[in-house]
Amino acid sequence: METNVNKAFGKRVAELRKQAGYSQEQFAFKCGVDRTYVGVVERGEKSPTLNTIEKIAYALGVSKSELFNY
């Protein structure tokens, strides 16, 4: 479900992913999730689980709290 929090989080993930130089496909592989899932999260259509948030932070080389710094 799209919410303001989901959209802000997704925008932040997309921003950090692009800064790291990853395509959505490369990033999905690094996170161990499906490529389409990355797009859904980045558009704010779904909330990732805590486990997925941890995978995203690890793949980006940032702390979990940094993902919420938007």
Backbone as CSV, one residue per row, in Angstrom:
resi,resn,N_x,N_y,N_z,CA_x,CA_y,CA_z,C_x,C_y,C_z
1,MET,0.837,-1.178,0.000,0.000,0.000,0.000,0.882,1.242,0.000
2,GLU,0.588,2.157,-0.912,1.357,3.389,-0.998,1.011,4.315,0.160
3,THR,2.046,4.739,0.864,1.891,5.732,1.919,3.033,6.718,1.762
4,ASN,2.945,7.834,2.467,4.020,8.819,2.399,5.341,8.237,2.912
5,VAL,5.262,7.417,3.954,6.478,6.806,4.497,7.088,5.851,3.477
6,ASN,6.246,5.032,2.838,6.754,4.104,1.824,7.399,4.856,0.670
7,LYS,6.766,5.925,0.240,7.303,6.711,-0.881,8.629,7.360,-0.504
8,ALA,8.712,7.923,0.684,9.956,8.569,1.122,11.072,7.539,1.263
9,PHE,10.748,6.381,1.835,11.750,5.329,1.993,12.217,4.849,0.618
10,GLY,11.281,4.608,-0.277,11.631,4.150,-1.619,12.491,5.145,-2.370
11,LYS,12.160,6.419,-2.237,12.954,7.466,-2.888,14.380,7.477,-2.338
12,ARG,14.503,7.280,-1.039,15.829,7.247,-0.395,16.637,6.046,-0.879
13,VAL,16.002,4.891,-0.969,16.695,3.695,-1.457,17.161,3.916,-2.892
14,ALA,16.295,4.463,-3.734,16.655,4.726,-5.131,17.833,5.702,-5.215
15,GLU,17.783,6.729,-4.397,18.850,7.733,-4.373,20.198,7.097,-4.002
16,LEU,20.197,6.302,-2.942,21.435,5.659,-2.499,21.918,4.605,-3.493
17,ARG,20.971,3.895,-4.098,21.330,2.881,-5.107,22.024,3.538,-6.294
18,LYS,21.468,4.640,-6.758,22.050,5.348,-7.903,23.421,5.925,-7.547
19,GLN,23.550,6.464,-6.332,24.851,6.984,-5.890,25.902,5.883,-5.873
20,ALA,25.472,4.671,-5.533,26.396,3.532,-5.486,26.693,2.992,-6.884
21,GLY,25.943,3.444,-7.883,26.194,3.043,-9.257,25.565,1.719,-9.669
22,TYR,24.537,1.291,-8.958,23.865,0.030,-9.276,22.621,0.259,-10.117
23,SER,22.411,-0.624,-11.086,21.105,-0.683,-11.743,20.165,-1.392,-10.779
24,GLN,18.879,-1.346,-11.048,17.941,-2.073,-10.187,18.250,-3.565,-10.213
25,GLU,18.598,-4.079,-11.367,18.894,-5.507,-11.488,20.141,-5.890,-10.692
26,GLN,21.200,-5.106,-10.801,22.430,-5.375,-10.043,22.162,-5.297,-8.543
27,PHE,21.400,-4.296,-8.159,21.098,-4.085,-6.747,20.253,-5.232,-6.197
28,ALA,19.272,-5.649,-6.959,18.425,-6.772,-6.533,19.263,-8.020,-6.310
29,PHE,20.186,-8.295,-7.221,21.056,-9.463,-7.081,21.887,-9.344,-5.811
30,LYS,22.440,-8.172,-5.572,23.266,-7.954,-4.383,22.455,-8.112,-3.092
31,CYS,21.172,-7.731,-3.134,20.296,-7.848,-1.963,19.700,-9.246,-1.819
32,GLY,19.714,-10.007,-2.893,19.095,-11.331,-2.856,17.578,-11.278,-2.964
33,VAL,17.077,-10.283,-3.712,15.633,-10.161,-3.933,15.385,-10.078,-5.435
34,ASP,14.135,-10.216,-5.823,13.767,-10.132,-7.232,13.884,-8.691,-7.728
35,ARG,14.265,-8.542,-8.982,14.436,-7.215,-9.582,13.145,-6.407,-9.519
36,THR,12.028,-7.048,-9.756,10.754,-6.320,-9.735,10.426,-5.816,-8.340
37,TYR,10.889,-6.528,-7.319,10.632,-6.114,-5.934,11.330,-4.789,-5.631
38,VAL,12.537,-4.608,-6.157,13.258,-3.352,-5.944,12.436,-2.184,-6.498
39,GLY,11.882,-2.348,-7.680,11.052,-1.298,-8.272,9.823,-0.993,-7.452
40,VAL,9.189,-2.033,-6.934,7.989,-1.862,-6.109,8.318,-1.080,-4.835
41,VAL,9.444,-1.414,-4.215,9.867,-0.710,-2.993,10.216,0.738,-3.325
42,GLU,10.983,0.939,-4.395,11.408,2.295,-4.753,10.233,3.197,-5.120
43,ARG,9.185,2.630,-5.654,7.993,3.429,-5.982,7.081,3.625,-4.776
44,GLY,7.393,2.982,-3.669,6.596,3.136,-2.458,5.333,2.318,-2.448
45,GLU,5.284,1.287,-3.282,4.079,0.470,-3.377,4.024,-0.624,-2.314
46,LYS,5.160,-0.972,-1.736,5.211,-1.994,-0.690,6.200,-1.578,0.385
47,SER,5.944,-2.073,1.594,6.870,-1.875,2.711,7.761,-3.098,2.814
48,PRO,9.069,-2.907,2.768,9.948,-4.064,2.940,9.937,-4.540,4.389
49,THR,10.210,-5.817,4.588,10.311,-6.357,5.943,11.602,-5.867,6.584
50,LEU,11.717,-6.053,7.870,12.950,-5.677,8.568,14.138,-6.445,8.020
51,ASN,13.938,-7.713,7.684,15.027,-8.511,7.106,15.483,-7.924,5.782
52,THR,14.539,-7.486,4.965,14.890,-6.893,3.677,15.557,-5.538,3.868
53,ILE,15.105,-4.763,4.829,15.758,-3.482,5.125,17.219,-3.719,5.497
54,GLU,17.464,-4.752,6.277,18.839,-5.086,6.647,19.660,-5.472,5.416
55,LYS,19.088,-6.236,4.503,19.778,-6.619,3.266,20.086,-5.398,2.412
56,ILE,19.123,-4.486,2.327,19.304,-3.263,1.534,20.441,-2.424,2.114
57,ALA,20.431,-2.226,3.423,21.479,-1.437,4.070,22.850,-2.074,3.845
58,TYR,22.933,-3.385,4.007,24.205,-4.089,3.821,24.689,-3.934,2.377
59,ALA,23.786,-4.105,1.425,24.162,-4.006,0.011,24.650,-2.605,-0.348
60,LEU,24.107,-1.603,0.323,24.502,-0.215,0.055,25.690,0.232,0.909
61,GLY,26.040,-0.573,1.899,27.149,-0.205,2.771,26.817,0.938,3.706
62,VAL,25.549,1.006,4.111,25.119,2.059,5.037,24.435,1.412,6.238
63,SER,24.258,2.191,7.288,23.524,1.692,8.444,22.029,1.678,8.117
64,LYS,21.291,0.891,8.857,19.843,0.853,8.669,19.232,2.232,8.927
65,SER,19.751,2.922,9.919,19.201,4.242,10.218,19.449,5.234,9.083
66,GLU,20.538,5.049,8.345,20.831,5.943,7.216,19.752,5.831,6.135
67,LEU,19.129,4.667,6.009,18.059,4.501,5.022,16.859,5.383,5.346
68,PHE,16.708,5.718,6.620,15.560,6.522,7.050,15.907,7.999,7.203
69,ASN,17.075,8.378,6.709,17.525,9.762,6.798,17.075,10.516,5.542
70,TYR,15.770,10.754,5.455,15.223,11.440,4.281,14.542,12.682,4.655
